[in-house]
Amino acid sequence: MRLRKKLKTEEKKYMTKYRISEIDLNLNFLSGKISRGLLGGSSKEELDEMRKKMRNLEQERAILLTENNFNVNYRQVDKKWKRVIQLRG
């Protein structure tokens, strides 16, 4: 019983870290897209929509970090999780 609970907890941690990594990738992508849009003359509506998506992702990321008590260096995942991410990734 304890093992099952521990595995569920570890799986939740893994999924949360994986989602935060996805959010980081999306934020980087949107940031570049906004920069290109500013240089390339995208419409104000398009830029506002991208900024809105970024704000939503930043809020989701902050909530995930706070709810799971991750510190600023959450990316320093132990070797076990790196191995799992590589297998699933």
C-alpha positions in Angstrom: 0.0 0.0 0.0 2.7 2.5 0.9 4.7 1.6 -2.3 1.6 2.3 -4.4 1.1 5.7 -2.7 4.8 6.5 -3.1 4.7 5.6 -6.8 1.6 7.8 -7.3 3.4 10.7 -5.6 6.5 10.3 -7.7 4.4 10.0 -10.9 2.6 13.2 -10.0 6.0 15.0 -9.4 7.3 13.7 -12.7 4.2 14.9 -14.7 4.3 18.3 -13.0 8.0 18.7 -13.9 7.3 17.5 -17.4 4.4 20.1 -17.7 6.7 22.9 -16.4 9.2 22.0 -19.0 6.5 22.1 -21.7 5.5 25.5 -20.5 9.1 26.7 -20.6 9.4 25.6 -24.2 6.2 27.3 -25.1 7.2 30.5 -23.4 10.5 30.5 -25.3 8.7 29.9 -28.6 6.1 32.6 -28.0 8.8 35.0 -26.9 10.7 34.5 -30.2 7.4 34.7 -32.2 6.6 38.1 -30.5 10.1 39.4 -31.3 9.7 38.3 -35.0 6.2 39.8 -35.0 7.5 43.2 -33.7 10.2 43.2 -36.4 8.0 41.9 -39.1 5.0 44.1 -38.6 2.4 41.7 -37.1 -0.9 43.3 -36.2 -1.5 44.6 -32.7 -4.3 42.0 -32.2 -1.9 39.2 -33.0 0.8 40.5 -30.7 -1.8 41.0 -27.9 -3.1 37.4 -28.4 0.5 36.0 -28.1 1.1 38.2 -25.0 -2.1 36.9 -23.4 -1.0 33.3 -24.1 2.3 34.0 -22.4 0.7 35.5 -19.4 -1.6 32.5 -19.0 1.4 30.1 -19.3 3.4 32.1 -16.8 0.5 32.0 -14.3 0.1 28.2 -14.8 3.9 27.8 -14.3 3.9 29.9 -11.1 0.9 27.9 -9.7 2.6 24.5 -10.5 5.8 25.6 -8.8 4.0 27.0 -5.7 1.6 24.1 -5.3 4.4 21.5 -5.5 6.9 23.4 -3.3 9.5 23.4 -6.1 12.5 25.7 -5.5 13.9 27.9 -8.1 16.3 25.2 -9.2 13.6 22.7 -9.9 15.3 21.7 -13.1 18.1 20.0 -11.2 16.2 16.8 -11.3 17.7 13.7 -9.8 19.2 11.1 -12.2 16.3 8.8 -11.8 13.8 11.3 -13.3 16.2 12.3 -16.1 16.3 8.7 -17.1 12.5 8.5 -17.1 12.2 11.7 -19.1 14.6 10.3 -21.7 12.6 7.1 -22.0 9.3 8.9 -22.4 10.6 11.9 -24.2 
